[in-house]
Amino acid sequence: MAAPGIDASKLAFVLQYFDTSYIRTPPGMLKVAQLVNALIGFILAELASDRFGSTSNWFGFVSMTGFWVTLILLVFYMLHILEKLLFIPWPQAELGYTALWSVLYFIAGAVAASKGGEEGVLAAAALFGFVGMILYGGDAFLKYKAWKSNAAAYAAGVPPGTTEMGMEVPAEGGISPTSPNANYPAY
């Protein structure tokens, strides 16, 4: 039984459209790795003593903002929300976001590394900052390739020949509502 005020048919539609196959794609794996990296880096930065407050606050801002934006994008991909918002150029928007966050993680990692000799947890946070730079840089590279190949941003499709939402998904070469061609747009 659905909660009062919620149309059960619409709820079933949303739950039926939740697609975890995106996590098994390279961009999906990168997003999950970015989330884990941001969370660990944030925890390490917050463990620094108060005299390194500006460094740990900067690192915390970079890691937590990256965490929440990446989590929202991951949910958008898994719920196929990006397919509904076609007026936004998703490959370019994500390219800008991931490139910016790669630079911000480099700065946060460098600042944390400069204080790492005095505070061990900042040295460990610096490592996660540089790992974050690599993860977001790799994601930016995939988004750049998708943008140059003129791919639209779609979540991972279901295998051809299966049924999705009561509709037959066409085999290779056919047009699918979740994947307009055989190439996933983020690689």
SULJOZI-V737900 format. One line per field, one symbol per residue. burial: + if it has 9 or more other ideal C-beta (glycine too) atoms within 8 Angstrom, else -. A space follows every 10 residues. Layout:
burial: ???
//
This chain:
burial: ---------- +-++--+-+- +++-+-++++ +++++-++++ ++-++--+-- -+--++-+++ -+++-++-++ +-++++++++ +++------+ +++++-+++- ++++++++++ +++-++--+- ++++++++++ ++++++++++ -++++++--- +-++++++-+ ---+----+- -----+-++- ---++++
//
